[in-house]
Amino acid sequence: MGKLNGKRIAILTEDGFEQIELTSPKEALKNEGAQVDIVSPQEKVVRSKKGDEWDEEYPVDIPLNQARIDDYDGLLIPGGVINPDKLRTNERALSFVRDFFAAGKPVAAICHGPQVLIDAEVVEGRKLTSVAAIKKDLINAKARWEDTQVVTDQGLVTSRTPDDLPAFNRKIVEEYAEGTHNGQHA
């Protein structure tokens, strides 16, 4: 019996996510019993990248316009450069993210993923980390940035790069298992 039996996690992504930042957490969550859905503004498939190269396609489980916050226990946003850049300009995606914070549900983001959190306006005063390339963006958004493998702040879990995935995956399993966090409310 896994720590996440009965839990359902949404992975919000667009084309251009870093492949390992979706596949590794998804596998860790499924291994603990969670149902994991890829939610996307794309209706059928999303394309991954491995570094600078386009790679595989992954089926979209739930199109974003059909996704309901009440159906999920947590949210994960993978990185990559293109994925967060597309999501941060999509008002429906930003609203979906804000709803998780408003409900106190755990949210995780890795690498460039926290860029989406900036545009969702949920990072001010929050402690988090990211890839170094967006450190200034997060500081300018009044986040408390740390250069650490994984940072947790009241249900918000962030990590820097694929090198940190083992620590990130352990922490997201723990936070999703804990459920809602009163301090997560935006």
Helices and strands as residue ranges (DSSP letters): E 8-12, E 17-18, H 19-31, E 35-40, E 45-50, E 53-59, E 62-63, G 64-66, G 69-71, E 74-77, H 82-87, H 91-102, E 107-110, H 114-119, E 127-128, G 132-134, H 135-140, E 144-145, E 150-153, E 156-159, G 162-164, H 165-178, G 182-184
